[in-house]
Amino acid sequence: MASRTPPHLAEPRLAYANADGADSYLAGVTRGFHQDYVADHWELERQVLEWDRTFGFQVEDRWIATCGAFSRTMTVPGGQVPVAAVSIVTVAPGYRRRGLLTQMMKHQLEDVQQRGTEPVALLWASEALIYGRFGYGHTSPRLSISGSTRALGYLPTVEHRQGSVDEVSREEYLSAATEVHQSLLSARPGALDRPPKWWDVRLFDPEAWRHGASALRFALHFDASGHPDGYAMFRLADSDNPALPGREVRILDLDAAEPGAYAALWRFLLDLDLVRSFSRRIAPVDEPLRHLVADQRAIKTEVLDGTYARIVDLPAALEGRRYRQDVDTVIEVRDQLLPGNDGRWRLQGGPEGGRVSRATDTPDLTLEIRELGAAYLGGTSLDALYRAGLVQEHTPGAVAALAGALSWPVLPYCPDEF
């Protein structure tokens, strides 16, 4: 039996995966996340993997590091931009602290830049400490909310529109939710498009992933004419909170075209028989439920990190969105990994869009590319970053002016994990 080369003697080589070797590669991915590889659980993922951007490091025939990206489209304030949705990033324990992650991140960012179609890279961080050093800024926070359903009576002024909510089949849900999601997509910065294959991934529900909870269940809100205008996806499970014994409804997705429909969907879920508690692990920071209920303290609310954005093509990224108020400023950006972003830029923007050009004037403010990515969608205040000492202001009022321009009436939110 041939002996394995120990890590300290091995020389990992960068390589791209392919469909023929998918099982070996995906086994490396799951091992990196300390899970067992079950081929059937990855069948849908195989259909969305893009092999020309799925790579890693090999030692002999073993994948000891992995990295990939998906081609998606993200809503930004006033528009949409293509994004590289970064995922499946792992390094085997025996090969850590050898610079493999840094090499993969640099290789990937350079590849995205060379493609020239995606001005932004986006990811969910399995560990929040990792990606800041590669220029990723926390751009889209989320809430985790939970509480007792019995304590969540609505305010008497909450609108109850004509219509109704009913539980439906997966097929009915998919048909209606696809249409509603697409109609709402342009209104929510940070949200991603969902092509048909990504809807299939989102609704994939093997029993092993339920951890004792029910299969996915689905509900639609129908307006007065009977047309679906809101959707909810949920599970039921035994509560793991000793203070709230009984059944728990876990909301995995919920949205609606009208406030009354949104309120009705929540009411349907909170009033389910035998259910005593609820949770929603990925909720928007501006979740309307917190304003619908009479007792806001009855909702336990925790602010957590969501997606992280990395500006790859600075002019294209800033010109891809609109601005809440007029701004004309020179910013100095520091970017050690992608020198094309480094230097001084003049941003002229307003409600109709923006224009970015190289500048030689004295900068009004200076910041790292990480902070620009954090503030890009308007969910992380540039003023807060300034007060944290992460932005330097050279012209009085420059931070406030740019912070106001970058802000947006709707806070960013990404419900799609990838």
Residue pairs with C-beta under 8 A, 6 or more apart in sequence:
4 60
5 59
5 60
7 59
7 94
7 95
10 59
10 60
10 64
10 95
11 59
12 57
12 58
12 59
12 64
12 65
12 95
12 98
12 100
13 57
13 58
13 59
14 55
14 56
14 57
14 103
14 104
14 107
15 55
15 56
15 57
15 58
16 51
16 52
16 54
16 55
17 25
17 51
17 54
17 55
17 56
17 63
17 66
18 51
19 46
19 51
22 42
22 46
22 49
23 37
23 39
24 61
24 62
24 63
25 54
25 56
25 63
25 66
26 37
26 39
26 42
26 45
26 46
27 37
27 63
28 56
28 62
28 63
28 64
28 65
28 66
28 90
28 92
29 63
29 66
29 88
29 90
30 36
30 37
30 42
31 37
31 90
31 92
32 65
32 66
32 90
32 91
32 92
33 90
33 126
38 206
38 208
40 206
41 206
41 208
41 209
44 197
44 200
44 201
44 204
45 201
47 197
47 200
48 70
48 197
48 198
48 201
49 68
49 70
50 68
50 69
50 70
50 71
53 68
53 69
53 84
53 108
53 111
54 66
54 67
54 68
54 69
54 88
55 66
55 67
55 68
55 104
55 107
55 108
56 63
56 64
56 65
56 66
56 67
56 90
56 104
57 63
57 64
57 65
57 95
57 100
57 103
57 104
58 64
59 95
64 91
64 92
64 94
64 95
64 100
65 90
65 91
65 92
65 95
65 100
65 101
65 104
66 88
66 89
66 90
67 86
67 88
67 89
67 90
67 104
67 105
67 107
67 108
68 86
68 87
68 88
68 89
69 84
69 85
69 86
69 87
69 108
69 112
69 121
70 84
70 85
70 87
70 418
71 82
71 84
71 85
71 118
72 82
72 83
72 84
72 85
72 122
72 192
72 193
72 198
72 418
73 80
73 81
73 82
73 83
73 192
73 193
74 80
74 81
74 82
74 83
74 120
74 122
74 190
74 191
74 192
74 193
74 414
75 185
75 186
75 187
75 188
75 189
75 190
75 191
75 192
76 189
76 320
76 321
76 376
76 377
77 189
77 321
77 322
77 323
77 324
77 377
77 378
77 406
77 408
78 321
78 322
78 323
78 351
78 353
78 408
79 320
79 321
79 322
79 353
80 186
80 193
80 320
81 118
81 119
81 120
81 316
81 317
81 320
81 321
82 117
82 118
82 119
83 118
83 120
83 121
83 122
83 192
84 108
84 112
84 118
84 120
84 121
84 122
84 312
85 121
85 122
85 123
85 192
85 418
86 108
86 121
86 122
86 123
87 123
87 124
87 418
89 101
89 104
89 123
89 126
91 100
91 101
101 130
102 134
105 131
105 134
105 337
106 134
106 337
108 121
109 121
109 134
109 135
109 310
109 312
109 337
109 338
110 338
112 118
112 121
112 312
113 312
113 313
113 338
113 340
116 313
118 312
118 313
119 311
119 312
119 313
119 314
119 316
119 317
119 320
120 309
120 310
120 311
120 312
120 317
120 373
120 376
121 136
121 309
121 310
121 312
122 307
122 308
122 309
122 310
122 414
123 131
123 136
123 307
123 308
123 310
124 306
124 307
124 308
124 417
124 418
125 131
125 136
125 305
125 308
128 138
128 305
131 308
131 310
132 370
134 310
134 337
135 310
135 311
135 335
135 337
135 338
135 368
135 369
135 370
135 373
136 308
136 309
136 310
136 370
136 373
137 308
137 309
137 310
137 369
137 370
137 371
137 372
137 373
137 374
137 375
137 376
137 380
138 305
138 306
138 307
138 308
138 374
138 380
139 190
139 306
139 307
139 308
139 309
139 373
139 374
139 375
139 376
139 377
139 379
139 380
139 412
140 189
140 190
140 306
140 307
140 309
140 377
140 379
140 412
140 413
140 414
141 285
141 303
141 304
141 305
141 306
141 379
141 380
142 282
142 283
142 284
142 285
142 303
142 304
142 305
142 306
142 413
142 414
143 280
143 283
143 284
143 285
143 287
143 301
143 302
143 303
143 304
144 279
144 280
144 281
144 282
144 283
144 301
144 302
144 304
145 279
145 280
145 283
145 287
145 289
145 290
145 299
145 300
145 301
145 302
146 241
146 277
146 278
146 279
146 280
146 299
146 300
147 244
147 277
147 278
147 298
147 299
147 300
148 244
148 276
148 277
148 298
149 249
149 270
149 271
149 272
149 275
149 276
149 277
149 278
150 276
151 295
151 298
152 270
152 278
152 289
152 293
152 295
152 298
152 299
153 293
153 294
153 295
154 263
154 267
154 292
154 293
154 294
155 292
155 293
155 294
158 263
158 292
159 259
159 260
159 263
160 260
160 263
160 264
161 223
161 224
161 258
161 260
161 261
161 264
162 223
162 224
163 221
163 222
163 223
163 224
163 229
163 260
163 261
163 264
164 221
164 222
164 264
165 219
165 220
165 221
165 222
165 230
165 264
165 265
165 267
165 268
166 219
166 220
166 222
167 217
167 218
167 219
168 176
168 218
168 219
168 220
169 218
170 203
170 216
170 218
172 218
172 220
173 218
173 219
173 220
173 231
173 233
174 199
174 203
176 220
176 228
176 231
177 199
177 218
177 220
177 228
177 231
177 233
177 253
178 194
178 196
178 199
179 228
180 228
180 229
180 230
180 231
180 255
180 256
180 257
181 194
181 231
181 255
182 194
183 257
184 255
184 257
185 191
185 193
187 410
188 284
188 410
188 412
188 413
189 377
189 378
189 379
189 408
189 410
189 411
189 412
189 413
190 306
190 307
190 377
190 379
190 412
190 413
190 414
191 413
191 414
191 415
191 416
192 198
192 414
192 416
192 418
194 202
194 416
198 416
202 253
202 416
203 216
203 233
205 215
205 216
207 215
210 235
211 237
212 237
212 238
213 235
213 236
213 237
213 250
214 235
214 236
214 237
215 235
216 233
216 234
216 235
216 252
217 233
217 234
217 235
217 236
218 231
218 232
218 233
218 234
219 231
219 232
219 233
219 234
219 265
219 268
219 269
220 228
220 230
220 231
220 232
221 228
221 229
221 230
221 231
221 256
221 261
221 264
221 265
222 228
222 229
223 229
223 258
223 261
229 256
229 257
229 258
229 261
230 254
230 255
230 256
230 257
230 258
230 261
230 262
230 264
230 265
231 253
231 254
231 255
231 256
231 265
232 251
232 253
232 254
232 265
232 268
232 269
233 251
233 252
233 253
233 254
234 249
234 250
234 251
234 252
234 269
235 249
235 250
235 252
236 247
236 248
236 249
236 250
236 272
236 275
237 247
237 248
237 250
238 246
238 247
238 248
239 245
239 246
239 247
239 248
239 276
239 277
240 248
241 248
241 277
244 276
244 277
245 276
246 274
246 275
246 276
246 277
247 272
247 274
247 275
247 276
247 277
248 275
248 276
248 277
248 278
248 279
249 269
249 270
249 272
249 275
249 277
249 278
249 279
250 278
250 279
250 280
250 281
251 269
251 278
251 279
251 280
251 283
252 280
253 415
254 262
254 265
254 266
254 269
254 280
255 262
256 262
256 264
256 265
259 288
262 288
263 288
263 292
266 289
266 292
269 278
270 278
280 287
282 306
282 415
282 417
283 289
284 411
284 413
284 415
285 303
285 379
285 411
285 413
286 410
286 411
286 413
289 299
290 296
290 299
290 301
293 299
306 413
306 414
307 414
308 373
309 373
309 374
309 376
309 377
310 369
310 373
311 317
311 335
311 341
311 369
311 372
311 373
311 376
312 338
312 341
313 340
313 341
314 333
314 335
314 340
314 341
314 345
314 356
314 369
314 372
315 345
315 356
315 357
317 376
318 345
318 347
318 349
318 354
318 356
319 353
319 354
319 355
319 356
321 353
321 354
321 376
322 349
322 350
322 351
322 352
322 353
322 354
323 349
323 350
323 351
323 353
323 354
323 405
323 406
324 351
324 378
324 404
324 405
324 406
324 407
324 408
324 409
325 350
325 351
325 404
325 405
326 349
326 350
326 351
326 405
327 347
327 348
327 349
327 350
327 401
327 402
327 404
327 405
328 346
328 347
328 348
328 349
329 346
329 347
329 364
329 365
329 395
329 398
329 401
329 402
330 344
330 345
330 346
330 347
330 359
330 361
330 362
330 363
330 364
331 344
331 345
331 347
331 363
331 364
331 365
331 366
331 367
331 372
331 402
332 343
332 344
332 345
332 363
332 365
332 366
332 367
333 341
333 342
333 343
333 344
333 345
333 366
333 367
333 368
333 369
333 372
334 342
334 366
334 367
334 368
334 369
335 341
335 342
335 368
335 369
336 342
338 369
341 369
343 358
344 358
344 359
344 360
344 361
344 363
345 356
345 357
345 358
345 359
346 356
346 357
346 358
346 359
346 361
347 354
347 355
347 356
347 402
348 354
348 355
348 356
349 355
349 405
350 405
362 394
363 394
364 393
364 394
364 395
364 398
364 402
365 386
365 391
365 392
365 393
365 394
365 395
365 398
365 399
365 402
366 391
366 392
366 394
367 385
367 390
367 391
367 392
368 390
371 382
371 385
371 390
371 391
374 380
374 385
375 381
375 382
375 385
375 403
375 406
376 406
377 408
377 412
378 406
378 407
378 408
378 411
378 412
379 411
379 412
381 403
381 407
382 391
382 399
382 402
382 403
382 406
383 399
383 400
383 403
385 391
386 393
386 399
386 403
391 399
393 399
